[in-house]
Amino acid sequence: GRRRAGSGTPFRGLFQYHTGTWAASWNPYRGDSIYDGSAQIFATCYAVSRGMGPSLWTTTFWSQY
C-alpha cells in the first residue's frame, strides 16, 4: 500500500482514514501521523477488534473483511 495515499480529499493513508476520524478520541494512535503506516495498521486492528469497522468504513468494510 501507499502510506501517503490521498487524493485531494480528507481521506489519508493506507486505510483512507478521514482526518476527523483519525483525530477522534476512540483512536489511541491519534497522536501519531495519519501517514504513519504502523499507526494506521494498529488503529485499524483496534477498531475492527472492537466491532467499529462497519461504522468507520461504511461503504467498503463488508467487501474487504
N, C-alpha and C positions, 0 to 999 in steps of 0.2 A: 504494500500500500504506500501511499504518499502522505507522510505525516504532515506536510504543509499544504495539503489539498484545501482548496477554497475556490469559489467561482464568482466572487463579487457579491455573494450573499452572506448573511451572518452565520453560515454553517462552515465549520472548520475541522480539519484534521482527519485522521484515519476513519473515525466513526461519524464524521459530519455532525458534531455537536453544535447546536445553536449557542451563541456566545452567552446568552442569558441562562440557558440550561446548565452550561459548564460552570458558571459562577454561582449557581444556587446552593443553598445550604445542605442539600442531600449529598453533595459530592465532596468526599473527604480529600480529593485531589485538586480542588478548585484553586488552590494557591499555586499550583504548577501551571506552566504554559499550556494553553489549549492545543498547541502544536507538539507537546511532549508525547511522543508515541507510547512510551511506557505508562504515563499517567492516564492516557485515554484507554489503554488496554485494562488497567486496574480499575478505573472508574466504570468501565463497561461491565466487567465481571461483577463488580459490586452491585451495580444497578440490576443486572439480569438475575443475579442470585437472590435478590430481594423482590423479584416479580415486577420490577419497574420497566422492563423492556418494552412492552406494548404501548405504554404511555409516553415513552421517550422517542421511540421510532414508530410512530403511528402508521406510516404507510409501508414500511419495509420489514418490520420485525418478524412477522409470521412467515414471510418468504425466505428469511435468512436463518432462522433458528428452528 
